């Protein structure tokens, strides 16, 4: 049987995960600019990777919003 997770701890873990996803999305967005001279395949790969990272970030943001947690930028 699982022990119930303390709500503030669960929120803190979700916030930490969101912040990591947010940083990852920003990093991947920066990679698009870095591969600009590498050719269309590299650019497309960077765009696809960035889109996936942004989707993960947005998913965590939605979960936080559903819990009523508001993060300031």
C-alpha positions as CSV (number, residue, x, y, z in Angstrom):
1,X,0.0,0.0,0.0
2,X,1.3,3.5,-0.9
3,X,1.5,6.1,1.8
4,X,-0.4,9.3,1.0
5,X,1.9,12.0,-0.4
6,X,1.9,15.3,1.5
7,X,0.2,17.8,-0.8
8,X,2.8,20.6,-0.4
9,X,5.6,18.1,-1.2
10,X,3.7,16.9,-4.3
11,X,3.2,20.5,-5.4
12,X,6.9,21.3,-4.8
13,X,8.0,18.2,-6.8
14,X,5.6,19.2,-9.7
15,X,6.9,22.8,-9.5
16,X,10.5,21.6,-9.7
17,X,9.7,19.3,-12.6
18,X,8.0,22.3,-14.4
19,X,11.0,24.5,-13.9
20,X,13.3,21.9,-15.3
21,X,11.0,21.5,-18.3
22,X,10.8,25.2,-18.7
23,X,14.6,25.5,-18.7
24,X,14.9,22.6,-21.2
25,X,12.4,24.2,-23.5
26,X,14.3,27.5,-23.4
27,X,17.6,25.6,-24.1
28,X,16.1,23.7,-27.0
29,X,14.7,27.0,-28.5
30,X,18.2,28.4,-28.4
31,X,19.5,25.4,-30.3
32,X,17.4,26.3,-33.3
33,X,19.4,29.5,-33.7
34,X,22.7,27.6,-33.1
35,X,22.0,25.1,-35.9
36,X,20.9,27.7,-38.4
37,X,24.0,27.3,-40.5
38,X,23.9,23.5,-40.4
39,X,21.3,23.0,-43.0
40,X,17.5,22.3,-43.3
41,X,17.6,18.8,-41.7
42,X,19.4,20.0,-38.6
43,X,17.1,23.0,-38.3
44,X,14.0,20.7,-38.6
45,X,15.4,18.3,-36.0
46,X,16.0,21.2,-33.6
47,X,12.5,22.6,-34.3
48,X,10.9,19.2,-33.6
49,X,12.9,18.7,-30.4
50,X,12.0,22.2,-29.3
51,X,8.3,21.6,-29.9
52,X,8.4,18.4,-27.8
53,X,10.1,20.3,-25.0
54,X,7.5,23.1,-25.1
55,X,4.7,20.6,-25.1
56,X,6.1,18.9,-21.9
57,X,6.5,22.4,-20.3
58,X,2.9,23.3,-21.2
59,X,1.6,20.0,-19.9
60,X,3.2,20.6,-16.5
61,X,1.9,24.2,-16.5
62,X,-1.6,22.8,-17.0
63,X,-1.2,20.4,-14.2
64,X,-0.1,23.2,-11.9
65,X,-2.9,25.4,-13.0
66,X,-5.4,22.6,-12.2
67,X,-4.0,22.4,-8.7
68,X,-4.4,26.2,-8.4
69,X,-0.6,26.8,-8.3
70,X,0.3,30.1,-9.9
71,X,4.0,30.7,-10.8
72,X,5.3,34.1,-11.5
73,X,7.8,34.5,-14.3
